[in-house]
Amino acid sequence: MSERYTKAISAIDAAHALDPNKITISGKEIPYELHYAQKCTEYLAKRAPEASEPLRLAIRAQHFRRWEVPRDSYPMTRVGYHAWRTYLKQRQAQLVQSICDECEYPIDFSNRVRALIRKEDLKQDEETQVLEDVACLVFLDDQFEKFEKEHDEEKIIAILKKTWGKMTEKGHELALQIPMSGRPQEVLQKALAG
């Protein structure tokens, strides 16, 4: 990768490192968004090892500074959730585009990163679909078990069906390789059966 890429990744990860929310991995506490970004990069390597530089940056930064706009800053309704997500995508894309500009990427490159983070043309754009697959894979691998404990089965099954529907066949193959057991595995099997 280019020197600009290394500089941009460093700037993105430096921001992720400011997340006050922590997670403990192998006995070491790290900022959650840094962990999330690293997980996204790991899954990108499995899903699209030859990914373009704009896609690699967009994947690493798709939740950029998300903790600064908490979910409860919007109404706790479905409409509120969608408004929150829409605002976050716009904000994250703009902030990361600024990093690309500071790293002296051409404007077309910066615009591409921004479009990917905003998930533009999701079903028509192959790279945007890869980003969606990666987000779904990280949810299933890293967040689903906790999520499953906080919600009733009907809601979980509905969300799993929706998640599965957003993914490609390659995404499905990778998702089925994620180790799961107990209730999370049972609920996933029910969602995929129905």
ROBA-778806 format. One record per atom (N, C-alpha, C): y, x negated, z; residue in one letter. Coordinates in steps of 0.02 Angstrom, whole numbers, padded with zeros to 5 digits, always signed. Last residue first. Layout:
YXZA/...
//
This chain:
-01016+01822+00432G/-00985+01888+00420G/-00930+01883+00372G/-01056+01691+00441A/-01107+01741+00422A/-01074+01807+00402A/-00944+01626+00487L/-00968+01609+00420L/-01020+01659+00395L/-00934+01681+00615A/-00878+01688+00567A/-00902+01676+00497A/-01054+01640+00673K/-01040+01712+00665K/-00986+01722+00613K/-01033+01502+00673Q/-01088+01530+00634Q/-01078+01604+00622Q/-00925+01495+00762L/-00917+01473+00693L/-00971+01502+00649L/-00988+01539+00879V/-00933+01578+00851V/-00921+01559+00778V/-01082+01436+00899E/-01104+01506+00891E/-01050+01547+00856E/-00999+01323+00916Q/-01045+01326+00860Q/-01068+01398+00845Q/-00932+01360+01036P/-00895+01347+00975P/-00939+01352+00912P/-01046+01375+01128R/-01008+01432+01105R/-00967+01417+01042R/-01151+01238+01076G/-01132+01291+01123G/-01092+01347+01090G/-01073+01116+00967S/-01130+01145+01002S/-01105+01202+01046S/-01036+01012+00827M/-01018+01066+00873M/-01082+01091+00906M/-00979+00885+00724P/-01027+00903+00775P/-00999+00958+00821P/-00946+00918+00556I/-00914+00909+00622I/-00964+00930+00676I/-01001+00953+00437Q/-01025+00890+00467Q/-00994+00877+00536Q/-00934+01062+00394L/-01003+01073+00418L/-01033+01010+00447L/-00818+01003+00346A/-00815+01044+00407A/-00885+01053+00437A/-00861+00945+00227L/-00840+00902+00282L/-00839+00940+00348L/-00886+01062+00153E/-00939+01012+00164E/-00923+00968+00224E/-00759+01121+00151H/-00815+01155+00186H/-00870+01105+00202H/-00690+01029+00071G/-00669+01039+00140G/-00725+01072+00181G/-00758+01053-00048K/-00762+00986-00017K/-00742+00989+00056K/-00716+01185-00071E/-00787+01171-00059E/-00797+01102-00026E/-00561+01208+00022T/-00600+01198-00039T/-00674+01187-00020T/-00488+01334+00133M/-00517+01269+00117M/-00555+01268+00051M/-00449+01457+00172K/-00397+01412+00147K/-00425+01347+00118K/-00562+01516+00225G/-00537+01540+00161G/-00484+01496+00131G/-00569+01456+00350W/-00620+01440+00300W/-00596+01459+00230W/-00459+01520+00412T/-00460+01447+00404T/-00508+01428+00347T/-00508+01652+00413K/-00446+01637+00377K/-00443+01561+00362K/-00619+01636+00495K/-00627+01661+00426K/-00566+01644+00384K/-00555+01593+00613L/-00602+01549+00579L/-00613+01571+00506L/-00483+01708+00644I/-00447+01646+00628I/-00493+01597+00592I/-00588+01799+00671A/-00538+01814+00619A/-00501+01751+00597A/-00649+01733+00779I/-00686+01743+00716I/-00638+01757+00659I/-00546+01743+00874I/-00570+01678+00852I/-00606+01684+00785I/-00536+01881+00894K/-00479+01844+00867K/-00501+01776+00839K/-00664+01906+00947E/-00642+01940+00887E/-00584+01903+00853E/-00667+01829+01067E/-00711+01812+01010E/-00687+01844+00944E/-00507+01785+01137D/-00568+01825+01133D/-00604+01813+01067D/-00452+01619+01187H/-00446+01682+01149H/-00512+01720+01148H/-00472+01496+01246E/-00411+01533+01264E/-00405+01602+01232E/-00582+01433+01195K/-00584+01452+01267K/-00525+01497+01286K/-00541+01402+01067E/-00595+01450+01076E/-00599+01475+01148E/-00451+01299+01089F/-00427+01363+01063F/-00478+01418+01077F/-00539+01196+01123K/-00490+01219+01172K/-00465+01289+01152K/-00610+01187+01001E/-00646+01198+01064E/-00598+01224+01118E/-00511+01161+00901F/-00548+01223+00903F/-00580+01237+00970F/-00453+01036+00892Q/-00418+01088+00928Q/-00459+01151+00940Q/-00532+00945+00819D/-00492+00921+00875D/-00463+00976+00919D/-00605+01004+00714D/-00632+00947+00751D/-00597+00935+00817D/-00525+01109+00667L/-00594+01121+00686L/-00623+01066+00729L/-00402+01040+00643F/-00405+01097+00689F/-00477+01108+00713F/-00445+00949+00548V/-00422+00924+00613V/-00421+00980+00664V/-00476+01039+00444L/-00528+00996+00472L/-00508+00969+00541L/-00350+01093+00416C/-00403+01136+00440C/-00459+01096+00473C/-00283+00978+00370A/-00257+01015+00428A/-00311+01060+00458A/-00363+00948+00257V/-00358+00901+00313V/-00333+00936+00376V/-00339+01060+00176D/-00406+01045+00199D/-00404+01000+00261D/-00200+01041+00154E/-00224+01100+00190E/-00295+01089+00216E/-00205+00923+00079L/-00168+00924+00143L/-00192+00983+00185L/-00273+00972-00033V/-00304+00919+00009V/-00271+00918+00078V/-00176+01059-00080Q/-00239+01087-00056Q/-00277+01035-00014Q/-00083+00969-00123T/-00065+01015-00069T/-00128+01045-00039T/-00157+00911-00227E/-00139+00871-00168E/-00118+00915-00109E/-00168+01020-00319E/-00228+00990-00289E/-00211+00949-00226E/-00085+01166-00328D/-00073+01095-00323D/-00131+01062-00285D/-00117+01301-00319Q/-00113+01270-00385Q/-00109+01194-00383Q/-00114+01343-00187K/-00176+01354-00225K/-00176+01321-00294K/+00019+01296-00147L/-00043+01280-00112L/-00106+01288-00155L/+00155+01271-00181D/+00103+01283-00232D/+00033+01269-00206D/+00198+01173-00038E/+00218+01211-00097E/+00160+01215-00146E/+00196+01122+00093K/+00137+01155+00064K/+00155+01199+00005K/+00290+01043+00146R/+00306+01114+00145R/+00248+01156+00116R/+00232+00922+00119I/+00237+00943+00189I/+00252+01018+00193I/+00249+00921-00022L/+00183+00922+00008L/+00185+00946+00080L/+00388+00915-00035A/+00352+00973-00062A/+00282+00978-00032A/+00413+00788+00024R/+00442+00849+00053R/+00403+00911+00029R/+00349+00705-00066V/+00327+00707+00003V/+00351+00771+00036V/+00430+00733-00179R/+00358+00749-00180R/+00331+00752-00109R/+00553+00683-00140N/+00547+00755-00153N/+00473+00777-00154N/+00522+00547-00135S/+00543+00583-00074S/+00534+00658-00082S/+00496+00526-00272F/+00445+00513-00222F/+00460+00553-00159F/+00620+00554-00329D/+00561+00593-00349D/+00504+00586-00299D/+00701+00454-00271I/+00711+00524-00252I/+00652+00568-00272I/+00609+00307-00220P/+00647+00346-00270P/+00650+00419-00249P/+00631+00237-00055Y/+00587+00266-00106Y/+00632+00302-00157Y/+00699+00175+00050E/+00719+00163-00019E/+00666+00183-00071E/+00685+00213+00177C/+00639+00160+00154C/+00648+00145+00080C/+00772+00319+00182E/+00790+00257+00218E/+00746+00198+00196E/+00694+00412+00111D/+00758+00388+00083D/+00779+00323+00116D/+00591+00432+00202C/+00576+00405+00135C/+00639+00377+00103C/+00666+00488+00306I/+00632+00424+00317I/+00616+00392+00249I/+00706+00607+00243S/+00757+00559+00265S/+00726+00490+00277S/+00583+00669+00232Q/+00618+00649+00171Q/+00672+00598+00187Q/+00563+00699+00365V/+00521+00647+00334V/+00552+00624+00268V/+00657+00801+00384L/+00659+00740+00425L/+00620+00683+00392L/+00613+00897+00289Q/+00680+00867+00284Q/+00684+00801+00323Q/+00486+00929+00338A/+00493+00902+00270A/+00561+00867+00262A/+00517+00983+00462Q/+00476+00922+00458Q/+00484+00889+00389Q/+00592+01098+00422R/+00622+01045+00464R/+00584+00979+00457R/+00497+01172+00348Q/+00562+01152+00318Q/+00591+01092+00356Q/+00395+01188+00444K/+00381+01154+00380K/+00446+01130+00347K/+00466+01259+00546L/+00439+01192+00558L/+00426+01154+00492L/+00493+01382+00482Y/+00548+01338+00503Y/+00523+01267+00513Y/+00362+01429+00466T/+00405+01418+00408T/+00462+01371+00425T/+00320+01439+00600R/+00286+01394+00554R/+00329+01378+00493R/+00412+01538+00646W/+00409+01471+00678W/+00377+01421+00630W/+00376+01646+00567A/+00444+01620+00563A/+00446+01549+00591A/+00244+01666+00610H/+00256+01646+00541H/+00327+01618+00531H/+00269+01702+00744Y/+00228+01644+00728Y/+00242+01619+00657Y/+00343+01820+00728G/+00373+01762+00760G/+00336+01698+00745G/+00244+01900+00672V/+00304+01885+00633V/+00339+01824+00661V/+00157+01904+00782R/+00134+01876+00719R/+00193+01856+00674R/+00246+01849+00930T/+00217+01900+00887T/+00192+01867+00824T/+00336+01793+01025M/+00264+01783+01028M/+00228+01841+00993M/+00484+01729+00948P/+00447+01785+00978P/+00372+01774+00973P/+00510+01552+00981Y/+00510+01609+00935Y/+00472+01666+00968Y/+00483+01462+01074S/+00554+01468+01056S/+00565+01524+01004S/+00349+01446+01092D/+00382+01501+01129D/+00457+01504+01118D/+00321+01331+01017R/+00301+01397+00991R/+00339+01453+01027R/+00457+01213+01018P/+00397+01243+01046P/+00384+01313+01018P/+00512+01091+00940V/+00523+01162+00928V/+00460+01199+00953V/+00469+00966+00974E/+00540+00982+00987E/+00557+01056+00975E/+00342+00949+00927W/+00350+00967+00997W/+00422+00987+01014W/+00356+00899+00797R/+00342+00970+00808R/+00355+00992+00880R/+00381+00778+00735R/+00424+00800+00790R/+00416+00875+00806R/+00278+00820+00603F/+00331+00774+00625F/+00378+00807+00676F/+00156+00857+00552H/+00180+00889+00614H/+00239+00851+00644H/+00140+00777+00438Q/+00145+00849+00430Q/+00166+00886+00493Q/+00131+00639+00422A/+00192+00667+00451A/+00195+00743+00452A/+00015+00602+00359R/+00031+00568+00422R/+00088+00604+00459R/+00027+00679+00243I/-00028+00692+00290I/-00010+00663+00359I/+00135+00615+00181A/+00140+00685+00201A/+00087+00704+00252A/+00081+00487+00156L/+00138+00495+00201L/+00144+00567+00226L/-00022+00521+00067R/-00038+00485+00130R/+00019+00492+00180R/+00051+00579-00037L/+00005+00620+00002L/-00012+00586+00068L/+00122+00466-00086P/+00158+00524-00058P/+00113+00568-00015P/+00009+00384-00126E/+00054+00364-00072E/+00094+00423-00044E/-00143+00477-00159S/-00080+00445-00178S/-00038+00428-00116S/-00313+00442-00113A/-00252+00483-00110A/-00190+00442-00128A/-00445+00404-00119E/-00399+00375-00168E/-00332+00411-00169E/-00514+00482-00025P/-00503+00410-00012P/-00454+00377-00060P/-00508+00625+00029A/-00480+00599-00033A/-00463+00525-00024A/-00587+00647+00145R/-00577+00701+00096R/-00552+00675+00028R/-00587+00529+00219K/-00651+00562+00201K/-00642+00611+00144K/-00452+00503+00231A/-00496+00450+00204A/-00564+00478+00183A/-00411+00619+00296L/-00390+00607+00226L/-00434+00555+00194L/-00463+00596+00422Y/-00493+00648+00380Y/-00471+00642+00307Y/-00377+00493+00464E/-00450+00483+00462E/-00483+00533+00416E/-00253+00558+00459T/-00265+00502+00415T/-00340+00488+00409T/-00274+00651+00563C/-00261+00674+00494C/-00275+00619+00444C/-00285+00564+00671K/-00343+00606+00652K/-00335+00630+00580K/-00154+00517+00675Q/-00209+00470+00661Q/-00272+00507+00639Q/-00088+00636+00709A/-00073+00602+00645A/-00128+00554+00626A/-00142+00659+00838Y/-00152+00708+00784Y/-00141+00675+00715Y/-00094+00546+00908H/-00166+00558+00901H/-00180+00604+00842H/+00041+00576+00899L/+00016+00513+00870L/-00059+00519+00859L/+00046+00695+00969E/+00061+00696+00898E/+00040+00631+00863E/+00010+00655+01103Y/-00033+00698+01064Y/-00018+00694+00989Y/+00015+00486+01159P/+00053+00546+01139P/+00011+00589+01092P/-00126+00439+01263I/-00081+00427+01206I/-00043+00492+01191I/-00222+00357+01384E/-00176+00412+01371E/-00130+00394+01313E/-00392+00315+01380K/-00323+00292+01368K/-00279+00351+01350K/-00522+00356+01388G/-00491+00332+01449G/-00419+00309+01441G/-00545+00405+01257S/-00581+00346+01282S/-00546+00314+01341S/-00395+00486+01268I/-00448+00468+01221I/-00480+00403+01245I/-00296+00611+01327T/-00334+00552+01348T/-00393+00543+01300T/-00132+00654+01276I/-00203+00668+01273I/-00239+00603+01294I/+00031+00726+01311K/-00018+00670+01309K/-00089+00697+01303K/+00194+00761+01262N/+00127+00788+01274N/+00076+00733+01263N/+00307+00697+01218P/+00293+00695+01290P/+00225+00724+01308P/+00317+00593+01080D/+00292+00658+01103D/+00276+00654+01178D/+00347+00469+01032L/+00395+00499+01079L/+00371+00566+01106L/+00259+00437+00934A/+00248+00406+01000A/+00296+00434+01053A/+00312+00494+00821H/+00254+00526+00853H/+00245+00501+00924H/+00409+00394+00793A/+00430+00461+00814A/+00373+00498+00849A/+00323+00292+00757A/+00370+00281+00813A/+00396+00348+00839A/+00261+00347+00645D/+00223+00338+00707D/+00267+00325+00767D/+00371+00342+00555I/+00338+00406+00572I/+00301+00400+00638I/+00395+00205+00550A/+00448+00250+00572A/+00419+00318+00593A/+00272+00160+00498S/+00296+00135+00563S/+00349+00182+00592S/+00273+00224+00374I/+00221+00241+00423I/+00243+00219+00493I/+00382+00154+00315A/+00385+00227+00326A/+00334+00249+00378A/+00332+00022+00309K/+00393+00037+00346K/+00399+00111+00363K/+00222+00042+00225T/+00212+00015+00292T/+00272+00031+00336T/+00292+00085+00109Y/+00243+00128+00142Y/+00232+00106+00214Y/+00364-00028+00075R/+00400+00033+00093R/+00354+00080+00132R/+00260-00112+00039E/+00299-00130+00098E/+00338-00068+00122E/+00117-00014-00018S/+00180-00051-00025S/+00213-00067+00042S/-00060-00042+00000M/+00000+00000+00000M/+00063-00044+00000M/
//
